[in-house]
Amino acid sequence: MKNRNKITIGEGNTPLLRLEHLENLLNWKGQLWAKAEYQNPTGSFKDRGSVTEISEAIRQKKNGIVCASTGNMAASLAAFATKYQLPCLVIIPENTPKSKLQQTLICGAKLIEVEGNYDSCVKKAKQLAKKKNYFLCGDYELRRIGQSTIGEELANSGVNFDTFIVPVGNGTVGCAVSQGFAKYNKFPAFIGVQGEGADPLTKAFEKRFTDFDLITNPQTIASAMNVGNPLDGGLTLNWVYKTNGLMLSVTDKEIITAQRLLATTEGLYVEPASAATVAILLKIPNRYKRIVLILTGNGLKGGG
């Protein structure tokens, strides 16, 4: 199990889909594609990062793993942890609906509730990692390494993308995609999407700031983007500026409408955060000719 290449539950190499019906409906003067990350084993892109974190936890002979999460990351880590017989602790905000955590629970993870929001959970996870000699998992550099394979696969897809659109919570996956493209000297525009009410990076981008002010009580229907103090916020802004990209926000109503639109045109049912990438198409210039939407999670997961 110390060999990283042997640690897997079948993640990666997800389909790349042409969205021709959506192109026609929007009268898009170019190509729209989707990277179907919802087809990873646990239903989200998080599996790519979990590989690297579980590998490192085993290498360091940690007693278990711990993370702060309310959805996709928790489910992914729980699945990998049970596969490789590691105890898994997931720190969640109190009163988080258990329906969002069914996948995590059935894989055997233990939940610990704390007062406050996601940022409070991160602090608690760090404390427990040190106290119990558990590996601290989350949107950190190691996870970006695993998730950068999305960008690598797109760079080698045969389509010369000039833009990718990605939901932004902590910002980790967008930075990872850019890093993956950069390995092949490709720098498509990074367009990040946040939900109104949880959009500190959009507010910073509007003022051309390189730093951002945190939002103490973030509110958006897309729980995967409900982050007021993004761990990779500064790095996200750097990549957006470097690639001449954009940071934009969408409302809950726009997200719900886009979720239905993608399902009724292309037959793809994705979680709210993923649907935000579709919602933003109505707000960006039509100068982008070959766009890929990073559809991060499956709509059947009930959240995100």
ABEGO torsion letter per residue (X at the ends): XABAAABBAGBEGBBBBBBAAAAAAAGBBEBBBBBBAAABAAGBAAAAAAAAAAAAAAAAGBAEBBBBBABAAAAAAAAAAAAAGBBBBBBBBBGBBAAAAAAAAAAGBBBBBBBEBAAAAAAAAAAAAAAAGBBBBEBBAAAAAAAAAAAAAAAAAGBBBABBBBBBBAGAAAAAAAAAAAAAGBBBBBBBBBBBGBBAAAAAAAAGBABBBBBABBBBABAAABBABBAAAAAAAAAAAAAGBBBBBBBAAAAAAAAAAAAAAAGBBBBAAAAAAAAAAAABBAABABBBBBBABBAAAGBX
